[in-house]
Amino acid sequence: MKRFLGSLLTLAFLNMYIALPAISADKIIDVKEGTRIPVTVKSEYTSKHVEAGQKIDAIIDEDVVINGVTVFKQGANATIKVSDVKKAGFIGNAGEIMLVNGEVVDAKGDKHSIEYNQKLTGEEKTYPKVLLATSIFFLFPLALFGFVKGGQAKIAPNKVIDVSLRNDFKFVPEKL
């Protein structure tokens, strides 16, 4: 009787051990490279106030659900990196901000790289260039209009930006 009970417990344990990975393997979510994630910048940034290398804070705008599982939660943190900045200059030259890549945080708190590339440009004012060029030949006082600055590039708050995942990863929900 002891052997039978021992064998039965051993088989039950092995069956549970073998069946457990099969159940959890069904719950592992393959999150593919290029998955779209909408993010929103928290506050306004201008080319006058940001620096190259700075990380801009953002949040995930809406839940990203894959196979019925929320992989990225609305309100989770995200960052976008500023790679280059050109402040607005005289003679109407516009400011520029170059945004490249960043990170998003998944529902478990793990960070993942994102792919993003955008150049934002302020308003270029052409009339100072025209007046400066004509002032050289005709009227010297018109040269004073060359001191007009162009517009700063702006990253508007609450604007949804679509970013995408840079790499595949496997997401295992906390509750299996």
Wavefront OBJ file of the C-alpha trace (Angstrom):
o trace
v 0.000 0.000 0.000
v 2.871 2.370 0.803
v 4.476 1.699 -2.587
v 1.208 2.317 -4.379
v 0.638 5.576 -2.502
v 4.255 6.662 -3.088
v 3.992 5.866 -6.801
v 0.689 7.709 -7.047
v 2.131 10.819 -5.357
v 5.227 10.682 -7.579
v 3.077 10.477 -10.722
v 0.854 13.293 -9.498
v 3.908 15.469 -8.805
v 5.483 14.717 -12.197
v 2.189 15.355 -13.971
v 1.848 18.715 -12.221
v 5.467 19.601 -12.996
v 5.130 18.729 -16.683
v 1.683 20.359 -17.120
v 2.637 23.663 -15.445
v 5.018 24.900 -18.187
v 2.439 24.006 -20.850
v -0.167 26.194 -19.153
v 2.182 29.142 -18.648
v 3.608 28.860 -22.180
v 0.141 29.705 -23.515
v 0.171 32.917 -21.473
v 3.534 34.198 -22.709
v 2.882 37.106 -25.077
v 5.252 37.700 -27.994
v 5.509 41.467 -28.382
v 6.866 42.214 -31.846
v 9.306 44.860 -32.999
v 7.401 47.780 -34.499
v 4.435 47.533 -32.106
v 2.778 50.971 -32.077
v 2.672 52.743 -28.710
v 0.990 56.161 -28.426
v 2.749 58.506 -25.982
v 1.992 62.055 -24.862
v 4.574 64.662 -23.824
v 3.764 66.009 -20.356
v 4.702 69.691 -20.803
v 5.862 72.161 -23.458
v 9.509 72.252 -24.487
v 11.116 74.810 -26.817
v 14.421 74.927 -28.633
v 15.368 77.803 -26.335
v 15.142 75.639 -23.195
v 16.178 72.069 -24.162
v 19.663 70.707 -24.705
v 21.081 67.902 -26.812
v 21.094 64.654 -24.836
v 18.185 65.700 -22.623
v 15.377 63.206 -22.054
v 11.841 64.525 -22.388
v 9.260 63.023 -20.036
v 6.142 61.517 -21.558
v 3.420 59.042 -20.614
v 1.733 56.217 -22.500
v -1.517 57.658 -23.860
v -3.644 54.483 -24.010
v -3.425 50.806 -23.049
v -1.652 48.554 -25.545
v -3.424 45.177 -25.436
v -2.022 42.111 -27.183
v -3.976 38.801 -27.164
v -6.240 40.144 -24.429
v -3.340 41.056 -22.119
v -2.417 44.669 -21.288
v 1.296 44.900 -22.054
v 1.648 48.704 -21.761
v -0.669 50.582 -19.372
v -2.078 54.047 -19.921
v -0.183 56.561 -17.781
v 3.039 54.516 -17.598
v 6.290 56.441 -18.021
v 8.073 57.004 -21.305
v 10.994 59.186 -22.392
v 12.087 60.610 -25.732
v 15.688 61.715 -26.290
v 16.679 65.085 -27.767
v 19.609 64.417 -30.088
v 20.220 67.926 -31.432
v 18.985 71.475 -30.815
v 19.406 74.687 -32.777
v 18.096 77.823 -31.118
v 16.270 80.433 -33.182
v 18.699 82.989 -34.556
v 18.804 86.450 -36.015
v 17.920 87.162 -39.621
v 14.754 85.115 -39.081
v 16.423 81.698 -38.719
v 14.065 79.198 -37.083
v 14.869 76.990 -34.105
v 15.048 73.192 -34.493
v 14.698 70.198 -32.175
v 15.686 66.685 -33.313
v 13.978 63.897 -31.352
v 15.421 60.391 -31.628
v 14.403 57.155 -29.856
v 13.732 56.689 -26.146
v 12.179 54.210 -23.707
v 8.774 53.010 -22.527
v 7.875 51.075 -19.384
v 5.676 47.960 -19.673
v 2.957 46.836 -17.255
v 5.518 44.968 -15.107
v 7.878 47.970 -14.856
v 10.510 46.775 -17.359
v 12.016 49.329 -19.761
v 12.051 48.803 -23.534
v 13.719 50.835 -26.293
v 11.556 52.656 -28.787
v 12.183 53.813 -32.325
v 11.297 57.422 -33.049
v 12.730 60.107 -35.297
v 11.293 63.587 -35.810
v 12.655 67.028 -36.566
v 10.590 69.938 -35.254
v 11.172 73.373 -36.760
v 9.965 76.773 -35.628
v 8.647 79.508 -37.891
v 11.252 80.914 -40.250
v 10.840 84.599 -40.951
v 11.987 85.471 -44.455
v 11.264 89.192 -44.497
v 14.393 90.056 -42.419
v 16.557 88.337 -45.038
v 14.905 90.248 -47.867
v 15.148 93.578 -46.052
v 18.752 92.940 -45.072
v 19.708 92.145 -48.662
v 17.972 95.236 -50.054
v 19.405 97.472 -47.323
v 22.938 96.741 -48.469
v 22.172 98.376 -51.805
v 19.533 100.968 -50.998
v 18.659 102.016 -47.492
v 20.991 101.241 -44.630
v 18.344 101.572 -41.833
v 16.514 98.558 -43.247
v 19.454 96.447 -42.008
v 18.052 96.780 -38.502
v 15.315 94.312 -39.482
v 18.059 91.655 -39.647
v 17.935 91.532 -35.854
v 14.509 89.876 -35.900
v 14.678 86.336 -34.535
v 12.929 83.359 -36.073
v 10.457 81.259 -34.108
v 11.536 78.656 -31.565
v 10.742 75.006 -32.289
v 8.141 73.687 -29.834
v 7.138 70.311 -28.512
v 3.490 70.828 -27.630
v 2.072 69.218 -24.488
v -0.786 66.712 -24.736
v -0.034 65.933 -28.381
v -0.100 62.190 -29.093
v 3.109 60.864 -30.669
v 3.215 57.372 -32.155
v 6.409 55.518 -31.330
v 7.261 51.890 -32.015
v 9.200 49.171 -30.234
v 12.774 48.714 -31.337
v 13.086 44.997 -30.378
v 10.913 41.912 -29.869
v 10.419 40.674 -26.317
v 8.384 38.103 -24.428
v 5.901 39.430 -21.880
v 4.795 37.119 -19.061
v 1.778 38.462 -17.186
v 2.151 38.488 -13.407
v -0.943 36.333 -12.853
v -0.660 32.946 -14.570
l 1 2 3 4 5 6 7 8 9 10 11 12 13 14 15 16 17 18 19 20 21 22 23 24 25 26 27 28 29 30 31 32 33 34 35 36 37 38 39 40 41 42 43 44 45 46 47 48 49 50 51 52 53 54 55 56 57 58 59 60 61 62 63 64 65 66 67 68 69 70 71 72 73 74 75 76 77 78 79 80 81 82 83 84 85 86 87 88 89 90 91 92 93 94 95 96 97 98 99 100 101 102 103 104 105 106 107 108 109 110 111 112 113 114 115 116 117 118 119 120 121 122 123 124 125 126 127 128 129 130 131 132 133 134 135 136 137 138 139 140 141 142 143 144 145 146 147 148 149 150 151 152 153 154 155 156 157 158 159 160 161 162 163 164 165 166 167 168 169 170 171 172 173 174 175 176
